[in-house]
């Protein structure tokens, strides 16, 4: 069987970083881990080609070669995923689709011949059995959760490694918490399941042997969901990293309660972890309690961020506006929190009701869900009727996003943050290649010469060199993100304002129709 693995294109988003990636001649932040994992579960005697549409187009020769086209993606990739299904069908190819989007909204991908939903370790064998029986279509589901200790090493050899800025690995699935708006617990459950330490290290060994010597993102939605198993992993990972002379730096996602576990923090830093993404959501405790994010209410959030920062982990964080019962000024409160903690990368979006979450079901029951087409990301208007005016929320959001990524404000925040960031305990001095040198000179030229940030840029840089020289490389990387955010904040403003204007116009039209109907009844 000749299988074409097709990964849909992402729209521009907070995480797309096109302008920043271009500085180091990369085309995408992360590879399609789901598809290369599926390729490892499929029969290994089959032939595979992988096309990541974020880095290249599918050629006519590849379409002609393929006997089966397999697509997977997230909701944010839905437009290109649906287009890929349509193109494959036009070309007369059998199509199989899976992943988070298809699993959440299977009715939207029914044009595909095979729907391989839920977790592939369980449903791919069901699909293969149906294929062996000669079945030309089918939907394969299972409420059972996979034993990830049986997951094979993903087919990293199918990737064009030079195209990516980071490599992806997965240690666990699931999260023990119950945040109302989160679809992770819907997709993967509340009992975190982990691979064995030996299993994950085998994956790292594989990409190391392929020549990878850069960042690795552990894509778990809550890396520390099973703290016992994570600590067992880190103790072995620390030894492996030391033996290999620290070939990677690690980034991941975790819950805020990481700050309460000094041993875990120390193990992460000792193992080469550099950044951690925290779902802070909002500094408003009433909103956190309402959305059942109780783990964020047990300790002051500012203290938690400072504890993690001083341990030597750079904090990235997610923030949301639009919770039920939220008081006016939520955007300002988020901006103040970000400035107080100094978090450089603050992902900010309006609350979205994701399919099949507790929030989705509650709003559906209350008749508050809105029909909304398109992607769900930071440029998407809230998709339900909120408890305060949608115009107020949208304008607060746009204003706050604009202020957070004002170039001078951003550079100041980065500088202040790095002045309190813990120094890495283990440091491998890496030789700069030509791409890194060009990127460095480009940043210095744009931010230190061309733009109004020039004086601030050089002063801040001189202080980092003087006070924390071992953080200099990381500092430049975070400064480089400004190349993306300068453009992206304008995209956020334009798209949200356009959607808001359309929403207001539609509301006025409905109001006029309602008035006419009432007047006609009176007459």
N, C-alpha and C positions, 0 to 999 in steps of 0.2 A: 504494500500500500504506500502510495506517495502522498504525504501529508503536508499541506501548506498551513503553517501556524501564522495567523494574522492578528497583529495587535493594533487596535484602533488608535487614532490620533487624539491627543488631549487638546482641548481649547486652551487659550492663554489663561493662566490661573496664578494664584499666589505662589505655587510651587513650580511653575514652568521654567522660570529663570532663563529665558532665551538670551537676553542681553548679557547676562553674567556667564553663561555657559560658552557663549561665542568667544569670550576672552581667552579661554583655554582650549578652543577648537573642539568642544564637545557638543553633541546634538540633543542629548536627553539626560535628565537627572538620574533616572533609574531604569533598569531593564524589566521586561515582563516576566516576573518570577512565576506567576501562575501558569503561563503557557509552557515555560521550560520544565516546570514540575509535571504538568500533564504529559509532556513529551517523554519524561522519564517513566511515567506509569504505563503509557502505551507500549505495545510490543517493540522491542529494540531492534528487531529485524526489519521493521518498516523504515522508509526513507523520509527524512524531514528537512524542510526549509522553513526558516523563520523570517518573517518580514515585520519589522516594527515600523509602523507608519509614521512614527515620530522622528524617524531618521532617514527613511527612504520610501520610495513608491514600489508597488508591486509591478513587475514587468510582465509583458505579454507571454514571455517564455515561462515564467513561473506559473501564471494562470493555466497555460497549456499543459505544463508538467503535472499539476496537482490532480489527484483523484478525490481527495477529501480536503475541505477547507475547514479549519478549526479556529474560532474566534472566542476571545474572552476579554472582559473589560468591566470597568466600574460605571456607575450612572453618569458620571461627568463625561464619559466617552461615548455616550449612547448614539449621538448623531453619526459619528464615523463608523461605529459598530453596525448600525442598521444599514448604512450605505454599503458596508463590506458584504453583509449578507445578500443584499439586493444584487450587487455586482457578481458575486459568486453564482447566484441562481440564474442570472442572465446568461452566464457563460456555461451553464449546464453542469455545475459542480454540486456534489453532495456537500451539505453544510452542517457542521455541528457547532453549537455555541454553549458556553457555560460562564462561570464567574459570578461576581456579586450582582451585576446588573440583571443578568438573565435569571438568577435565582430569586431576586427580589420582585421582578416584574416579568414573569415568563410569558404573559399574554402579549407583551410588546415585541417578542422575538420569535413568534410562532411561524414566521416565514421560513425559519431554519428547518432542516429535515430532522435533526436530532437535538434535543435539549438535554445537556448533561449538567444537571443542577446540583446544588448543595456541594458536598465535599467530594472531590474527584477520586480520592482513594477508594471510595465506596461505589460511586456511580459510574466511573469509567469502566470497571469490569462488567457492569450491567449493560452498558453500551456495546462493549466488545462481544458479549454473548449474543446480543440482538443482531449485531452485524454478521456474526458467524452463522446465524439462522437465516440470513438473507433479508432481514427486515430493512426497509428503506426509510423508515421514520420511527420516531419514538421519543417519549419523555421519560427521563430517568431521575428519580428522586429518592431520598432516604432521610428519615428523621434521625437516624443513627449518626453519631459523631465519629470521625475517623480516629484510629489509633496512629498518631503521627510518628510514633517510634518505628512504624513500618514504611514511612514515606521515603522513597529513594532519593538519592542525590540528584538535584535538578540538572538538566542538560545545559550547563553553562557553556559548553563547547559550541552550541548553536548561535551564540551571541557574537556580534561584532563589538568586542570589548572596548576598542578605542573610541566608540561613539558615546560612551557613558561616563558620567562624572563619578558615580558611586555604583557599587555592586549591591545586590539584595540577597539576604538570607532570612529564613524564618525559624525561630526557635519554638514559639508557642502559638496557640490559637485559643481565643476566648478571653473573657474578663470577668472577675468576680463581682463587679459592681452592677448597678441597675439604673444608670442614667436614662431618663425617660426618652431622650431624643436620639439615643445611640443605636445604630443598627448592627453593631458588632456582636452584641449578645443575642440578637435575633439570628444572625448568620452562623455564629460559632459557639454560642452557649455561654453560660456563666461559670463553667468549670474549666479553668485554664489547663490545656493539655500541652505537654512539652515533649520535645525530642530529647534523646539522651545526650549528655555532654560529648560522648565519643562520636555520635551522629553529626552534631553540628560542626565539630572540629574536622570531621572528614570532609564536610562541604567546604570549609575554609581552606583545608589542605588542597582541595581540588582547584579552587580558583587561584590559590597561590601558585600551584604548579602550572596553571595556564598563563602565568606571568603578571597577575594582578597585584599591584603594590600601592593601592590608593584607599579611599574610604569604602567602608562597608556599612550599609544601613540594615539594621535588624528590624524588619518590618512589623514585628508584633505590635498589636494595638495597645497592649499593656505588657511590656517586657517583664515587669516584676509581679505579674498577677499570681504566679506561684513562686513565692520568695524562696522556699526551701530548694526547689529545683534550680532556680536561677543561681543561687549561691553555689550549688554543686557544679554548675557549668562554669561559673566565673573562676572558681579555684583551679579548674583544669585549663581554662582558657588563658589565665595569667601565665601558667607554666609554658604553654604552647607559644604564646606571643613572645615571651622572653627568649625561648629557644630559637625563634625565627627572627629575632632582632626587630620586633614590633613592625611588621610589614603593613599593617592596617591601622586605621583609626575607625572607631565604631560610633555610630549615632543610633538612637532608638526612640521609642515613645514609652512613657511610663506615667503612672498616677502620682499625684502630689505627695502621697504618703511615703514616697522614696526618702523624703527629708527626715523622716522619723527613724530611719534605719542606718546608723553610721557605718555598720559593718558592710552593708550592701553598697553604700556610696563608695567606701574605700576600695572594695573589690572591683567595682566598675572602673574607677579611675586607674587602679593598678593594672587592669586588663586592657587599657587603651581606649576606653570610651571618652569621647570628646564632647558630644552634644546629646541633650535629651529634650524631647518635645513633651510638654505638659498640657493637659486639657484643663486650663484654669476657668475658662468660660466667662466668668464675671466676678467682680469683687462684691456683688450684692448677695449677702447671705440668704435673704428671703427667696431670691430667684434660684439659688443653688439648692435650697431645701425643697422648693416646689418641683424642680426637675429631678429630684432624688439623687443629686450629686453630693451626698452627705460626707463623703471622704474629703471634700474641699472645705468643710465647715469645722473640722475638728482642731485645726491649728491656724493661726494667722497666716494667710497666703503669702504676705510679704516676707515673713520669717522663713517660710518654707523655701521660697525662691532664693533668698540670701544664703541659706544653709547649703543648698545644692550648688550654687555659684561658687561659694568660698571653698567647697570641696574640690573644685576644679572642673566641673561640668558646665558647659554653656547651656543655658536654658532658652529653648524656643517655646512659644506658648500659643494656644488657641483661645480666642475670645469670641463671644456670641452676644448679639443684641436682639431683643424682641421676645424675651420670655414673658409668659403670662404674669400679670400683676406688676410688671416692671414700671418704675416711676420715671418720669421725664428726667433727662440728663444722664441716662445710662452710658451714652457714648463718652461724655466728659469724664465720668467716673473710671471708665476703662482706660482712657488716655492718661489720667492722673496715676492710675495703678502702674501702667507701663513705664511712665517717666520715673515713678518712685523706685521701682525695682530695676529699671535700666534695661529690661529685656529688649535686645535689638530686634529680633524677628518675632513680631506679634501678629499671628494670622488672625484676621478679623473678618467676620461674616455675619449676615443676618440669619436668624434661626430658620432652619428648614425642617419640615416634617418629612422624614425619610420613610419609604414604604415599609409597612408592617412593624414599625416601632411602636412602643407604648404611646408615644406622643401622637403618632399617626392615628392609631385606633381611638384615642380619646377625642381628638379633634374631629374625626369622622363621625363619632357618636354625637358630638355637639353640633354637627352641621357646619363646621368652620373651615374645612379644607377647600382650597381653591383649585380649579383646574388650571394647570400650568404646564406648558410645553417647554422643552429645552433642557439644558444642563442645570445641575444644581451645584453652584460654586460661589465664589465671593462676588460675582457680578450678577447674582440672581436675586430678584426681589422676593421678600418673604412669601411663602406659598400657602398661607392660611390667614384667616381673619384674626388679627391680634387684639389684645385687650386695651391697647391705646392706638391712636390714629396711625395708620400705616405710613402716612406722609411724614409724620413726626419721627418715626423710627428710621425711615430711609434717609431723611435729611441729617439726622444725628450720625448715622452710619457713614455717609459720604464725607461729612465734615470731619469726623474723627479719623477716618482712614487717611484723608488728605493731610491732616496735621501730623499723624504718626510718621508719615513718610516724606515730610518736608526734608529736603536734603541736609540743611544745617542742623535741624532737630535730630535727624537720624544719626549723623556723624557724632554729634555730642553724646547721644545716648550710647552709641557703640563705645566711645572713648570712656565714658564714666563706668560702663559695665566692665570693661577690660581692666580698669584700675582696681576692681574688687574681685575679679576672677582668680580663683586659685591657680597657681603655677603647676603645670603638668609634672608629676613625679618622675615619669620616665619620658625621655625625649630622644627621638632619633633625628639627627640632623640630615635632611635630605638634600641632595644636589638639585639645584634648580635647572630644569631643562629650558629649551628655547621658548616653548609655549608659556611657561610660567614667567619668564623674563619679559616677554611681550605683554602679558596680562598686567604685570606689575607696572611697567612703564605707561601702559594705557590708562590705568587707574590714576597714577600720579599726574598724568597730563590732563585728564578730564576733570578730576576732583581737585587737583592742586594747582591748575593753571587756568583752564578755560572757564570754569564755573565760579560763581560767587562764594563757593565753599573754600576757596584757595587758602585763606589765612587760617581758618579753622582746621583744615586738613593737615597743613604742615606743622602747626603747633601741636595738635593732638598726636601726630606721628612722632614728633621729637620726644614727647613725654613717654610714649610707649617704648621707644628705643632706649630711653634713659632708665625707666623704672621696671619694665617687664619685657626685656628683649626676647625671651624664649616664647613669648606669645605673639611675636611679630607676624609670623606666617598666618596664624589664625585671625589676627586682627585685619590683615589685608583681605582675607577671604570674606569676612563679614562686611568690610567696607565695599567690596565688589558687588554685594547684593543690591547696593543702591542703584546700580545700573539698571536692574530689573524694576525696582520699586518706583523709580522716577517715572517710568513709562506706565507701570501697572496702576498706579493710583489714578492716573488720568483715564485709563480704561474703566476702572471701577466707577469713577464719577460719571462718565459719559453713558455707560450702560444702565446704571441704576437710575439716573435722571430720565433717560429715555423710557424705561419701563414704568417709572413713577408717573410720567406725563401721560402715557397710554392708560395707566390704571385710573388716573383722575378723570381723563376724558370718557372712559367707559362708565365710570361711576356717575358722572353727570348725565350721560346719555340714558342710563337706567333710571335715574331720578326723574328726568323729563318724561320718559315713557310712563313712569308710575303716576306722575301728576296728571298726564293726559287721560290715563285710564280712570283715575279717581274722578276727574271732571266729567268724563263721559257718563260715569255711573250716576253722578249727581244730576246731570242734565236729563 
